[in-house]
Amino acid sequence: MFAESEDDSHLDVDGLLRLAADRSAAARSELVEVISDLFFDRDRVLSERERATMSDILRQLIHDVEISVRKHLAIRLSDEPTAPPELVFALANDSAEIAHPILMRSEVLRDPQLIEIIRHRGFEHQLSIAMRAALSESVSDALVETNDVSVIEKLLENPGAEIGRDAMSYLVEQSQRVDAFQNPLVRRKDLPRELAARMYWWVSAALRTEILDRHDLEPAQIDDIMESAVGAAVRADGELNPDGAAASRLAARMLEQQGTSAELLIEVLRTGEVALFEHLIEEATGLRQPLVRRLVYEAGGEGLAILCRAQAFLVEDFSTLLGLCRAARPERGEVYPVARVAPETFYQLIRPAAARQVLDRWRRNPDYLDLLRQVAALMISPTKRA
């Protein structure tokens, strides 16, 4: 067994080295235990030489001792602000169960080390870092760059994580397709007001209410923000030519950033950007411009109903779009007597899967007159055909 020197104020360094020379697993485990006990003895004042000696021995032996010993040491070091940095970093790169307490709690680890671990270690190490009490923007950026949904979700749930504006904006856009991001994003105190307003268009009804409450927004303010965003986008692309490439580029960029939402289409029409509206429909559906115009402006509303139903819009949104399209219709066209019911009733009878089927047929064969005559047979729910 290791014995201290007669002078308790100093360590028997030679005794430590003799114990270190014993290469048996039992001796090495005992040595780590002894040194860690001495290292964390609050009643003992260690010299710099003594601390350096113990740190060097521990660092060299750490990978040769049993997992249980390394795990115990990691737990002790995780809350020690004066722990040897090299040893802490070695344990942080150990297996996930050993590294976990170090990655979660150690204040010795610096941002460059955390970022290195995020980029070169696996999911469990990244998850542990995402749970730290405090995270800088640079570390948060590295976690976002993993593109792992679970890691990013844990990051968003961490109130002590600083998330930069660019990263936050990116995650808001991603929340259109990754539902797991929506709840933690809406509940973050640092979510900018305008980004919260953008999320309003694609989250659930419950989260819409939470956005309004948390950010003290009125529905009219949401409309103003969307109108302003549409106006800014249009101004940035200059004067739009209804058949021009500029409108197509702008439409593609807006759909990439905001997704295909009824709210976006409604606001674009309300701001009078009819050409942009047509290009948004063209980009979202893959239909050609002449057919898009026939569909959205025909007076009966059946074509627009099919487009909206394929996108799973609410009936209220379809009704609003129908009114705006009728007001924007460039000329009076033929009404095709497909359904002798109110447009909203017809809309609710359409099966979304069938609407997507007809949309696909339109992409392959834009003969609108022929296919529109088949709408009732293809799309009305079987229970409603009697």
URCOR-V982751 format. One record per residue. N is the residue number from 1. RES is the residue in three letters. PHI is phi in whole degrees, -180 to 180 (999 if undefined). PSI is psi in radians with two decimals (* if undefined). NEAR is the number of other C-alpha atoms within 12 Angstrom. Layout:
N/RES/PHI/PSI/NEAR  N/RES/PHI/PSI/NEAR
This chain:
1/MET/999/2.70/16  2/PHE/-78/2.39/24  3/ALA/-121/2.44/21  4/GLU/-76/2.80/18  5/SER/-71/2.85/14  6/GLU/-60/-0.57/9  7/ASP/-90/1.83/10  8/ASP/-65/-0.21/14  9/SER/-80/-0.16/16  10/HIS/-127/2.73/21  11/LEU/-91/2.62/29  12/ASP/-85/1.45/23  13/VAL/-61/-0.70/24  14/ASP/-62/-0.65/18  15/GLY/-65/-0.68/21  16/LEU/-64/-0.74/31  17/LEU/-68/-0.62/24  18/ARG/-66/-0.73/18  19/LEU/-65/-0.63/28  20/ALA/-66/-0.47/33  21/ALA/-72/-0.35/16  22/ASP/-78/1.98/19  23/ARG/-91/0.16/17  24/SER/-72/2.66/16  25/ALA/-62/-0.67/21  26/ALA/-65/-0.75/18  27/ALA/-66/-0.68/24  28/ARG/-69/-0.69/32  29/SER/-65/-0.71/31  30/GLU/-64/-0.71/27  31/LEU/-63/-0.77/36  32/VAL/-62/-0.73/39  33/GLU/-64/-0.79/33  34/VAL/-63/-0.83/29  35/ILE/-65/-0.73/38  36/SER/-66/-0.63/32  37/ASP/-62/-0.76/20  38/LEU/-67/-0.69/30  39/PHE/-62/-0.65/33  40/PHE/-101/0.21/25  41/ASP/-76/1.87/16  42/ARG/-68/-0.33/11  43/ASP/-86/-0.16/11  44/ARG/-105/2.29/17  45/VAL/-99/2.00/17  46/LEU/-96/2.48/22  47/SER/-76/2.88/15  48/GLU/-60/-0.67/15  49/ARG/-64/-0.73/14  50/GLU/-66/-0.77/23  51/ARG/-64/-0.73/26  52/ALA/-64/-0.68/22  53/THR/-65/-0.83/25  54/MET/-64/-0.72/37  55/SER/-63/-0.73/30  56/ASP/-66/-0.71/23  57/ILE/-65/-0.80/33  58/LEU/-62/-0.76/41  59/ARG/-64/-0.66/27  60/GLN/-74/-0.52/20  61/LEU/-96/-0.21/32  62/ILE/-58/-0.61/40  63/HIS/-87/-0.05/26  64/ASP/-100/-0.06/23  65/VAL/-103/2.90/27  66/GLU/-63/2.71/22  67/ILE/-58/-0.72/21  68/SER/-61/-0.64/19  69/VAL/-70/-0.77/28  70/ARG/-63/-0.70/40  71/LYS/-63/-0.75/30  72/HIS/-63/-0.73/26  73/LEU/-67/-0.69/38  74/ALA/-62/-0.70/40  75/ILE/-63/-0.75/27  76/ARG/-67/-0.70/28  77/LEU/-75/-0.42/40  78/SER/-62/-0.47/33  79/ASP/-108/0.26/21  80/GLU/-106/1.85/26  81/PRO/-68/-0.30/17  82/THR/-105/0.27/22  83/ALA/-63/2.60/32  84/PRO/-61/2.12/31  85/PRO/-57/-0.72/26  86/GLU/-64/-0.69/24  87/LEU/-69/-0.74/35  88/VAL/-61/-0.76/41  89/PHE/-66/-0.66/32  90/ALA/-63/-0.76/32  91/LEU/-69/-0.59/42  92/ALA/-66/-0.40/47  93/ASN/-99/0.10/36  94/ASP/-76/-3.01/27  95/SER/-60/2.80/26  96/ALA/-59/-0.72/27  97/GLU/-67/-0.53/24  98/ILE/-81/-0.72/34  99/ALA/-72/-0.46/40  100/HIS/-50/-0.95/34  101/PRO/-64/-0.60/36  102/ILE/-66/-0.85/44  103/LEU/-66/-0.56/46  104/MET/-78/-0.64/33  105/ARG/-123/-0.41/30  106/SER/-65/2.24/37  107/GLU/-87/-0.07/29  108/VAL/-76/-0.57/28  109/LEU/-66/2.36/39  110/ARG/-102/2.85/25  111/ASP/-54/-0.81/26  112/PRO/-59/-0.62/17  113/GLN/-69/-0.75/27  114/LEU/-62/-0.74/39  115/ILE/-65/-0.69/30  116/GLU/-62/-0.74/23  117/ILE/-65/-0.74/36  118/ILE/-58/-0.72/34  119/ARG/-82/-0.39/23  120/HIS/-119/-0.12/18  121/ARG/-109/-3.06/25  122/GLY/-98/-2.95/23  123/PHE/-56/-0.79/25  124/GLU/-67/-0.64/29  125/HIS/-66/-0.74/35  126/GLN/-63/-0.72/41  127/LEU/-64/-0.72/37  128/SER/-62/-0.72/37  129/ILE/-66/-0.67/49  130/ALA/-62/-0.33/45  131/MET/-97/0.06/33  132/ARG/-61/2.64/34  133/ALA/-63/-0.53/21  134/ALA/-142/2.40/26  135/LEU/-136/2.37/33  136/SER/-80/2.93/26  137/GLU/-60/-0.69/23  138/SER/-66/-0.68/26  139/VAL/-70/-0.72/36  140/SER/-61/-0.71/42  141/ASP/-59/-0.74/33  142/ALA/-64/-0.65/34  143/LEU/-67/-0.69/44  144/VAL/-63/-0.64/38  145/GLU/-67/-0.27/21  146/THR/-68/-0.43/27  147/ASN/60/0.35/24  148/ASP/-90/2.12/25  149/VAL/-60/-0.76/26  150/SER/-66/-0.71/25  151/VAL/-64/-0.81/31  152/ILE/-67/-0.67/41  153/GLU/-61/-0.75/33  154/LYS/-65/-0.66/31  155/LEU/-61/-0.82/44  156/LEU/-64/-0.53/41  157/GLU/-78/-0.16/29  158/ASN/-89/1.88/30  159/PRO/-68/-0.31/25  160/GLY/-89/0.04/23  161/ALA/-89/2.21/32  162/GLU/-88/2.13/31  163/ILE/-119/2.13/36  164/GLY/-67/2.87/23  165/ARG/-62/-0.76/20  166/ASP/-64/-0.78/19  167/ALA/-65/-0.70/30  168/MET/-64/-0.75/36  169/SER/-63/-0.72/28  170/TYR/-62/-0.76/27  171/LEU/-69/-0.59/41  172/VAL/-62/-0.77/41  173/GLU/-64/-0.71/30  174/GLN/-65/-0.46/29  175/SER/-67/-0.23/34  176/GLN/-65/-0.58/29  177/ARG/-111/-0.30/20  178/VAL/-111/1.67/23  179/ASP/-60/-0.53/23  180/ALA/-62/-0.37/25  181/PHE/-81/-0.37/34  182/GLN/-66/-0.90/38  183/ASN/-58/-0.96/29  184/PRO/-64/-0.56/30  185/LEU/-65/-0.86/45  186/VAL/-59/-0.57/40  187/ARG/-89/-0.02/27  188/ARG/-77/2.33/30  189/LYS/-70/-0.41/22  190/ASP/-95/0.18/26  191/LEU/-70/2.06/33  192/PRO/-59/2.57/25  193/ARG/-57/-0.77/30  194/GLU/-69/-0.54/29  195/LEU/-72/-0.63/34  196/ALA/-62/-0.69/42  197/ALA/-65/-0.63/41  198/ARG/-67/-0.69/42  199/MET/-64/-0.44/46  200/TYR/-52/-0.52/42  201/TRP/-76/-0.36/37  202/TRP/-126/0.07/33  203/VAL/-92/3.03/31  204/SER/-69/2.92/18  205/ALA/-60/-0.69/13  206/ALA/-64/-0.74/15  207/LEU/-72/-0.50/26  208/ARG/-61/-0.77/28  209/THR/-62/-0.71/23  210/GLU/-66/-0.66/26  211/ILE/-61/-0.79/37  212/LEU/-62/-0.72/26  213/ASP/-72/-0.83/19  214/ARG/-67/-0.62/22  215/HIS/-106/0.17/27  216/ASP/51/0.87/18  217/LEU/-107/2.57/23  218/GLU/-102/2.63/20  219/PRO/-53/-0.62/20  220/ALA/-64/-0.60/14  221/GLN/-68/-0.62/20  222/ILE/-60/-0.79/29  223/ASP/-61/-0.70/26  224/ASP/-63/-0.73/23  225/ILE/-65/-0.76/27  226/MET/-65/-0.76/35  227/GLU/-61/-0.73/27  228/SER/-64/-0.70/22  229/ALA/-65/-0.74/25  230/VAL/-63/-0.80/35  231/GLY/-61/-0.73/26  232/ALA/-65/-0.69/17  233/ALA/-65/-0.74/28  234/VAL/-65/-0.77/30  235/ARG/-62/-0.64/17  236/ALA/-66/-0.50/16  237/ASP/-96/0.04/22  238/GLY/75/-2.88/17  239/GLU/-67/2.22/19  240/LEU/-88/2.31/26  241/ASN/-96/2.16/20  242/PRO/-51/-0.53/23  243/ASP/-109/0.20/20  244/GLY/-89/2.85/19  245/ALA/-70/-0.49/18  246/ALA/-62/-0.75/23  247/ALA/-65/-0.69/33  248/SER/-64/-0.76/30  249/ARG/-63/-0.77/25  250/LEU/-63/-0.76/35  251/ALA/-61/-0.77/38  252/ALA/-63/-0.71/27  253/ARG/-68/-0.72/24  254/MET/-66/-0.70/33  255/LEU/-68/-0.62/29  256/GLU/-66/-0.68/20  257/GLN/-81/-0.64/27  258/GLN/-118/-0.19/35  259/GLY/78/2.94/30  260/THR/-85/1.75/32  261/SER/-124/2.59/36  262/ALA/-62/-0.64/37  263/GLU/-62/-0.72/36  264/LEU/-63/-0.82/40  265/LEU/-63/-0.72/44  266/ILE/-62/-0.81/36  267/GLU/-66/-0.66/31  268/VAL/-62/-0.74/37  269/LEU/-68/-0.69/34  270/ARG/-63/-0.54/27  271/THR/-83/0.02/26  272/GLY/84/0.17/23  273/GLU/-88/1.25/32  274/VAL/-66/-0.73/34  275/ALA/-61/-0.74/34  276/LEU/-64/-0.68/44  277/PHE/-59/-0.80/44  278/GLU/-62/-0.71/43  279/HIS/-71/-0.56/40  280/LEU/-63/-0.77/40  281/ILE/-63/-0.75/43  282/GLU/-61/-0.81/34  283/GLU/-67/-0.69/26  284/ALA/-73/-0.54/32  285/THR/-106/-0.38/34  286/GLY/80/0.18/24  287/LEU/-88/2.70/30  288/ARG/-80/2.71/27  289/GLN/-54/-0.83/28  290/PRO/-60/-0.72/20  291/LEU/-69/-0.66/31  292/VAL/-56/-0.80/33  293/ARG/-65/-0.69/35  294/ARG/-63/-0.73/37  295/LEU/-68/-0.83/41  296/VAL/-80/-0.38/42  297/TYR/-106/-0.13/34  298/GLU/-65/2.44/34  299/ALA/-67/-0.49/31  300/GLY/-71/-0.40/32  301/GLY/86/-0.01/42  302/GLU/-67/-0.74/46  303/GLY/-62/-0.80/43  304/LEU/-63/-0.64/44  305/ALA/-60/-0.74/48  306/ILE/-65/-0.78/45  307/LEU/-60/-0.80/42  308/CYS/-69/-0.69/43  309/ARG/-66/-0.63/37  310/ALA/-64/-0.46/32  311/GLN/-94/0.04/28  312/ALA/62/0.65/26  313/PHE/-73/2.70/32  314/LEU/-70/2.68/21  315/VAL/-62/-0.59/26  316/GLU/-64/-0.68/22  317/ASP/-68/-0.70/27  318/PHE/-60/-0.77/36  319/SER/-62/-0.72/28  320/THR/-65/-0.79/27  321/LEU/-63/-0.68/37  322/LEU/-60/-0.78/36  323/GLY/-63/-0.73/25  324/LEU/-69/-0.66/29  325/CYS/-67/-0.68/38  326/ARG/-64/-0.66/26  327/ALA/-70/-0.52/20  328/ALA/-92/-0.07/26  329/ARG/-57/2.12/26  330/PRO/-67/-0.54/17  331/GLU/-154/2.75/14  332/ARG/-74/2.17/15  333/GLY/-113/3.10/17  334/GLU/-71/2.51/15  335/VAL/-100/2.17/20  336/TYR/-95/2.05/25  337/PRO/-80/1.23/22  338/VAL/-83/-0.85/28  339/ALA/-127/2.18/28  340/ARG/-93/0.88/15  341/VAL/-135/2.93/17  342/ALA/-61/2.54/20  343/PRO/-53/-0.70/31  344/GLU/-65/-0.66/30  345/THR/-66/-0.80/20  346/PHE/-57/-0.73/33  347/TYR/-59/-0.78/38  348/GLN/-71/-0.37/29  349/LEU/-81/-0.31/31  350/ILE/-73/2.34/39  351/ARG/-86/2.21/30  352/PRO/-54/-0.71/26  353/ALA/-63/-0.69/21  354/ALA/-69/-0.63/27  355/ALA/-61/-0.73/38  356/ARG/-66/-0.58/26  357/GLN/-65/-0.79/23  358/VAL/-66/-0.69/37  359/LEU/-59/-0.73/40  360/ASP/-64/-0.67/20  361/ARG/-65/-0.66/23  362/TRP/-64/-0.63/31  363/ARG/-63/-0.67/22  364/ARG/-85/-0.49/17  365/ASN/-143/1.70/17  366/PRO/-78/0.41/24  367/ASP/-77/1.46/22  368/TYR/-60/-0.77/29  369/LEU/-61/-0.75/22  370/ASP/-69/-0.81/15  371/LEU/-73/-0.58/30  372/LEU/-64/-0.50/35  373/ARG/-69/-0.30/20  374/GLN/-94/-0.03/25  375/VAL/-57/-0.87/34  376/ALA/-59/-0.77/30  377/ALA/-68/-0.61/22  378/LEU/-82/-0.56/26  379/MET/-117/-0.43/35  380/ILE/-67/2.33/28  381/SER/-57/2.42/21  382/PRO/-53/-0.56/14  383/THR/-73/-0.22/10  384/LYS/-107/0.05/15  385/ARG/-88/-0.19/14  386/ALA/-52/*/7
